Amino acid sequence: MQNILNFFTTNSRSANFKTFGQVHLFILFVAVIISIYIYKRCKENRKLELFIGSVLVLQQISLYSWYIIGGFNTIKEGLPLYHCRVAIICVGLGLVLNKNILMKIGSYVGIFGAIGALLFPNLDPFTFPHITQFSFFIGHLFLLWGSVYLLMIKKVGMSKDDLKDSLIYINIYHVLMFILNNSVHSNYGYMSAPPFYIGVDLHPLLNGSLVMIIFSVILLTEYIFINNLKVSKEDSNEYSLVQ
């Protein structure tokens, strides 16, 4: 009974999850193996889409229910306003509702965000295991797998207009997060400070500007890479037909 209470506790404690420890390395191994399996073996499958989408939606519902019921930093930490939370909601609802624009935005932001979060987890201050930590890894694992599926199997590549709209949306989001962070003393979108210490203390305005530049470059890089990959595969298929 005590273990269950500890799993759902809202009393902050020292986090004992060890980055690149045995548990973390096992999670990374699972992330890589299933990502490779999806890329190599999977085909478009509506049941798989509904499964991944449903897991992501339920993960978000569970997380926010805990924040609201427990009242743990609900405004400062518990809103769906971090990059990966936005991406999880977009990918989850996009897959369940089969909405193309949500799948595009979610997967482009999500694949980079999921990889970064899984490599350098920024966990809430609770002793492992805890609901927020399970939610963190389940959400980011399925975000990664959903993004790999969407970009590599379903091939939801962006057009130039999609890219332009995505860049506009994400930079409006960053500006709004900067304003909100100053109002409630939070760090949504990591616009006030990096998710981990980088050796220097950046002024929030400089940090926010760097975040906007980094994400714009990432979106543009992904757009070029994924669309070039798509063209290469199409050319390869045409060559095979000719042969």
Secondary structure, DSSP 8 states (H G I E B T S, - for coil): -HHHHHHH--S-------TTSHHHHHHHHHHHHHHHHHHHH----HHHHHHHHHHHHHHHHHHHHHHHHHTSSTTTT-SS-SHHHHHHHHHHHHHHHT-HHHHHHHHHHHHHHHHHHHHS----SS-SS-HHHHHHHHHHHHHHHHHHIIIIIS-----HHHHHHHHHHHHHHHHHHHHHHHHHT--GGG-SS-SS--SS---HHHHHHHHHHHHHHHHHHHHHHHHHHHHHHHHHHHHHHH-
